[in-house]
Amino acid sequence: MAVVESVAGRAMGRVSLFEAAQRLQEAASLPTTSDRWLAEAQAAVRNCTLAVEAALDNLTAPDGLRGEVQFGEPRLIPALERLEAAMATMLLEFWQAKTRRPTPDFAQRLGLLAIALRAAATDAFELAHEALISPSGEE
């Protein structure tokens, strides 16, 4: 697996947010009665935790997306702050999920977290893309 690079060239981790969301969705869709379900779900949650931590580091670092936005596209600061808040909330949920005992609604909750993570990944990609486009529309 390749290391994902941020806008500023910082390593974001070994798994992208999209890949982490996909793995979580796959784990959530396994039959909860299978022997491998709990192990897969726990591994996917750990993976998501690491991916979100790395993405948050890239978003908030002065030489990451925050720096690009603050100095190049300050109009995007509110969108960046909303994305940071959403990802911080998601990170808390993943930390809680790591210690949570599996219950019947746990798989459903993981599925919802996968959807939220995929949406955050899309928002992060679109924000980075918009921050890098010059005002004239040239790349």
Buried (B, 14 or more C-beta within 10 A) or exposed (E): EEEBEBBBEBEBBBBBBBBBBBBBBEBBEBEBEEEEBBEBBBBBBBBBBBBBBBBBBBBBBEEBBBBBBBEEBEEBEEBBEEBBEBBBEBBEBBBEBEEBEBEEEBBEBBBEBBEBBBBBBEBBEEBBEEBEEEEEEEE
